[in-house]
Amino acid sequence: MDEIRIIHTGDTHLGYRQYHSDVRRKDFLNAFSAVVDDAIDMSVDAVIHAGDLFDSRNPTLDDILDAMGLFSRLKSAGIPLLAIVGNHESKQNTQWLDLYSSLGLVTRLSNEPYRLGDVAIYGIDSVAKTKIPLFDYSIFDGKETDARYNLLVMHQLVKPFSFGDWDIKEVIDSIPFDIHAVLLGDNHKYEVTKVDDTWVTYPGSTERNSTSEREPRSYNIVTIKDSGIEISKRIIPTREFLFIPVNVNEEPNAIEDVFNAIMEHDIHDKVVFVELSGDVKARLDFSEIEKFLLSRGALVPGIKDQRAGVDTLNDPTLKVVFSDPDDVIKEEIRKMNLTSGGLLLDDLIRDSQIAKTRMGDEAELKLGELLEKIDFTNPVQVSAPVDELVPENSGEQGLQPADENSPEGHVSYSEPESSSEVSSLTVEEEKIVYESGYEIPLTSDKEDVDIPKEAEKKSSSEKKKNEDTPKPRQYNLGDYL
């Protein structure tokens, strides 16, 4: 067979304004552009992108057009770009790759094989960790070809690597034909190993997404020939991250020690982090250190105070959660203690199967069904400020302090057990109970009732404004929904 050379890359994260720097955003574009340059210079047979093309599922128009420009260069050179969807740019329905595919710039890999000579290439888009056990391998049934080599492209953290969520051996064994190499994305560090006779490799990200990524950035060159598959790594030139260690002592000129350490390095146009260690009692003005770094030409100034765990440039990528965004949102919503109606509306809004033009009608129908099931004769808990209650002299009925399981700052209201108890109050007395926040003991002897003066005055002043017939209890529909 003729030799086939493929560039395997991924995790380009176009559009990432790292440290709020537009220069860093351009660095991510330039890194991927360098890969495209190499692909054209080497006249490779294809470029495979293993996911996370964009850093966000909502890239800016500039990011979309920048990617389109790079893809157009590959198309003009006759080099096919084959790609899958990563977790960062994944959308519910139509993907950004579908847009580029409609323009003839990208081929989105799937369970249908893409043929490149004697090589068949398949792809699996990023799968949420919670959905991995449910993955249906039968989608590959009947997809085998007469290709000599089969490649699978995935965007996952896999075992046997220590950070793995999905056992890649299970994947290889479950697909109903031989897989000779698995080309991965998601892990930003170059890795390569063999599982039985199958190559498994990460190319690494094309730019540094965090300070933990200190190794040079790279991509893979996969060479396929009669003798088998060879995988090699090529370094991408990227902006330098410089880490300057400084051990400080408790003395008046501690900051001068920091300045002297900085002056020993060329920091021009670099992302610079001063890493402080030593005496915790040494007082340093971080703003003065950052100003000094900028005055010496640093692109991004940062300080990592290892004595106290302070980082002046908090790196959000260090806190990584590889979860399905929808699952995370549902978990947070459960913590909000929403009513049945609120949860119902949330499910409707997030249901991708319901057309937006039908959302109002569907919500009205479902809420109507919910209302039909509610028994409006049952009392519900209502809220009242605690400071309007008199904790002592509280009877068994009426306004009562919240029990220990009730939310702080709330009280509960319960109906009297019999109508005879209600009849022992006049209309004015009932009004005092409801409006003043004080409770009148339910006795037959009204002369023994101790009504606070403030409440009595309020009742007499509004006596003429009210009817002599008690109003029926009004229910707030929101309390039930």
N, C-alpha and C positions, 0 to 999 in steps of 0.2 A: 504493500500500500504506500501511497505518497505520504510524506511527512506532513503532519498538521500541527500548527502552532497557534495556541489560544492564550490571550491575556485574561487572567482571572483577577478581578478586582471587586470592590464593594465598599460599603460604609463611607461614601464620599460626603454625605451630610451637607449637600449644597444649601446655602442660605444661612448657615449657622454664624451668627454675629457673636462669636465668643468674646467674653469680657466686654460686651456691648461695643465692640470695635468693628467698624465697617471694613477696616483693613484686613482684619481676621476673616471676615466674610469672603473677601476677595482671595485670601490665601487658600480657602477650601476649594474655590473655583479653579485657581491656578494649579493646585495639586492634581485635580482630575484632568485638567487640560494637559499636564505633563504626561499622564498615562496615555491620553489620546495621541499626543505627539509621538510617543514611542511606538504605539500601535501602527501609526502610519509609516514611520521611519523603518520599522522592521517588516512591514507588509504582512502582518499576521493574518491568519485565516478568519479569526473572529475575536470579539471582545465579549466576555461574560461578566455581567454586573450582578453580584449576589445580594442585592437589596440595600435599603437605606440610601437611595439616590439623593433624596432631600432630607433635611433635618426635621422638617415639619410636614404634617399632612396638609397644611395650608401655606405653601410657599408663595413668595411674592411674585409679581409678574416678571420682575428682573431675573429672579432665579429660574423661572420657567423658560424664559427666552435664552438665558445663558446656557442651560442644558440643551435646548434645541439647537443652539449654534454648534456645540461640541458634537452632537449626534449627526448634524448635517455634514460636518467635516469627515466623519467616519463613512457616511453614506457616499460622499463624493469620492472617497478613496476605495470604494467597493468592499468595505469591511463591515460585515453584519454585526449589530449589537444585540446580544441576547440577554434578557434580564428577568428578574423576579421582583416581587413586592416585599419590602422589608417592613418591620414593625413601626418605623418612624413615619413613613409617608403613607401608610395603609389607610384607606378610606372605606366606608361601609359598602359602597357599590362600585361605581366606575372609578378606576385607578388612573393615576397620572400616566402610567405606562400605556394605558389604552388610548390616551390622547396622542402620544407619540407614535403608537402603533398605527393609528388611523392616518397619520401623515407619512407612513412608510419609513420611519426612522428607527424603530425598535421592534424586535420580535419578543413578545412576552412568552416565556417558557411555561409549560404546563405538563399534564400527563400525556399530551400528544407529543411524539418525538419530533425534534428538529434535526434534520439530517445534514451533516457536514462530511461529505465523503463517506468513509467507513465508520463514522462516529455518529451515534444517536444521543441527543442531549435532551434531558427532561428537567422539569422544575417544580418545586413546591414553594408557594408563597409562605411568608411567616405565619406560623401557627401559635396562637396564645398558649401559654403554659398549661392552663386549665383544660384546654381542648386537645392536648397531645394524646391522652389515653383514648380519645374518641376518633382518632384519625382513621379514615377508611382507605386501606391500602388497595381495595378492589378497584379503585379508579385506574389502576395500572393494568388491570386484566385485559388481555387481548391487544396490548400496546407494544408487544415485542416486535422487533424488526430483525432483518438479517445483518444488521450492523455488527462490525467486529468488536467495537468498544461502546459501552454505554456510560454516560456521565449523568450524574444527578446534581442539581444546583439547589441549595437550601439556604434559608436565613434563620439559623437556630443556634442556640448554645447546646452542644451535644457532649455526651460521654463517648469515649473514655476520658476526655479532658475533665479536670477536677470541677469546673464550673458548669458542667453539663446538666440540662433538664431532660433531654431526649436521648435515649440509648441508640446510637447510630447503628449498632449491630442489629438491633431490632428492625430498623428501617431497611437495611441491606437484605436481611433474611426474609422480610415480609413482602418485598417487591418480587413479583413472579418471573423475574429474569435477572441475569447477572448484572451487577453494578461494579464498574471497574474503578471509578473515582467519584468521590463526593466533594464538590466545590462549595465551600461554605461562606457565609457572611454572618455578622452580628458581633463576634469577638473582634476587638480592634488590634489584637496582637497576632503576628505571624505564628502559625502552628502547622505542623505536618506530622502525620503518623500513618500507620497501616493497621487496618482491622481485618485480620485474616489476609486476604490478597487484595483488599480494596484500599486505595489511597484516600485519606481524609485530611483536608487542609483548609486553613484560613489564610487569606492573603494579608490581613491586617487592614486598618483604615488608611486612607490616603492622606489624612491630616490628623494632628493631635487634638483629640476632643477633651482631654483633661491632662492635668499635671502628672497623673499616674502613667501616662503613655510616654515613657522616656526613650523607648527604642526608636531607631530610625523607621520612618514610614515606608511601606513597600507594597508591591503587588506580585502575583505569581505569573510565571510563564509555564504553561502546560504543553509539553511536546509529546505527540502521539505518533508512534511509528511501529514498524514490524516487530521490533524487539520489546515493545511495551510502552508504558507511560513514564515520563520523567517530569518532575516538578522542580523548578528553580525560582529563587526570589530575586527581585530587582528593587533597589532602593530608589525612593522618590526624594528629590531635594525639596525640603520644606523650611519654613521659618524656624530659627533656632529658639528653643526654650533653654534659658540659662538659670541655674540654681546656684546661689552664692551662700555657702554656709558661714555663719558668723557666731562665734562663742563670745558672749558678753559677760562682763563682770560688773559688780556694783561699784561704780565710781563715777565722778562728775562728767568725765569725757567718754562715756560709753558710746554715745552716738558717733563720736569721732572714729572709734574703732570700726563702726559699721561703714562709715564713709570711706575709710581707708581700704576696707575689704572690697568695696564696690569699685574703687579706682584701680584695682589690680586687674580688672576685666574689661574687655571691649564689649559694651552692652548696646551699641548702636543698632537700632531697628530690631531688637530682640525682645521676646517676652521674658521678663526678668523677675525671679522670685528670690528675695532675701530670706534665708532660713535661719531664724534666731534660736540659739540654744544657750545654756549657761545659767547664770544667776537670775532667778525670778524677781529679785528685788531691784534689778537694774531698770530704771525708768527710761522709756524711749518714746519719742514723738513720731508715730508712724507716718503722719502727714509730711513731716520734714524729710523722712527717708524717701517717700514716694516722690516728693518734689525734686530731691537730689537725683533720683533715678531718671526722671524725665529730663532734667537739665543735662544729663550725660547722654541723652539720645535714646533711652529705652522706649520701645513702642508701647508696651504694657508694663506698668510697675506693680509688683505685688509683694506682700510680706507674709511669711508663714512663721508665726511665733510658736515654735514647738514647745516652749515652756508652758504656755497656757492654752494651746490648741486654737489659737486665733489665726484666721486666714482672711486677709483684707480683700482677696479676690475669691469669694466663695465659688467653688467650681461645681455647678449643678450636675455635671455629668458624673461626679463621684458617687452621687446617690442614685443608683440605677434600679429601676423596678421593671422587670421583664414580665409584665402582666398585660392581659387584655384590657385596654382602656375602658371598654364597656363594663367589664366585671368590676373594675376598681370603682367606677361611678356608682354602680348598683350597691356596692358595699357601703359607700359613703352615704347614699340615700337612705339605706336601712338604719343608719345611725341617727338620722334626723327625726325619727319617730313621727313620720307623716301619717295622716289619716288614711283610711281605705280609699277615699276619693282622690286624695293627693297621689297615692301610689298608682291608682288606676290611670290617672291622667299622665303620669310620668311614663308608664309602660306604653300607652298609646303614642305619645310623642316620639319615643325611641323605636317604635316598631317600623322598620324600613319597608314592611309589606303594605303599609297603609299610605295611600296617596295623600299628599299635603292638602289637596283640594277637598278631600273627604274627611279631614281631621275633625272639623267642627261637628258634622253630622254624626260621626262615629263616637265622639266624646259625649254628645247629647244622648245618644242611644244607650251607651254603657252606664252613664251616670243615672239615667232613668231606671235602668234595671237594678242598679245599686239602691236607689231610693225606695223602690218597691219592696226590698227585702228588710228595710229598717223599721223597727217598731218604735214609733214616735211617742208611745205612752211611757217608755222607760226613761227615768231621770238620767241626765248627763251631768258630768262635772263642769262647773263654771268657775271662772277665776274672779278673785277680788283681792285688792291689796291687803297684806297682812296688817298694816298699820291702821286700817279702818276697823279692826276687830278689838273687842275687849276680851283678852284671853280668859279672864275669870268670869264667873257667872254665866258661862255658856251652857245652854240647855242641850238636850239630846236631839232636838230638831232645829230647823232653821239654819242660820249661818254658823259654821263650825270651823275651828282651826283645822288645817290640813293634817292628816296623819303622817307618820314618819316616812311613809312610802310615796307621799304626794310630792310634786315638784315644789321647790322652795318658793315662797312668796304667793302661794295659792291656798284657797279654802274651798270646801265643798258645800253644796246645797242639797238638802234632801227634803222631800215632801213630808208633811205631818202624816202620821199613821191613820188618823181618823178625822172625819169631817167635824166631829164635835169639838176637837181641839181648835180648828179654824174658827168656829163660831164664837169662841171665847174672846176674840179680838174684834175691836171695831175697825172700820176702814182706816181711820186716822192712825190707829196703833199699828196696823199692818204696814202702812206707809212708812212709819218710823223705823220699823224693822228693816225694810228693804233699802231705805235711803240713807239712814244714819250709820248703818253697820253695827248697831247695838241689838241685842236680843231681849225680847220681853218674855219672861217665863210664862208658859202656857197654863194659867190658872183661871178658875172661874171667878175669883174675887179680884175685880179690876182695880179696887182701891189699894191693893197691896203691890201694884205694879210700880216699880221705880223707874221712871222715864227720865233720862238725862235732860237737863235744861236746854242744852243746845238743840237736841232732837225735838223737844216739845215746842220751842220757838219756831223751828223750821216747819213743823207740822201745822201750827196755827196760821202762819203767814201764807201757806199754800192751800189752806183748807177750802177756800172759795173756788179755787181753780180746778178742783177734782170732782168727779161724779161720786154719788153716794153708793155706787155699786162697784164691788171689786172687779177689776179687769181680769179676764182669763189669762192664764200663764201663756206667754209667748215663747216659742221655741226658735232658736237660731239654727238655721239649716247648716251653717258652717260647723257647728259643734258635732254634727253627725257625719260630716264629710271630712 
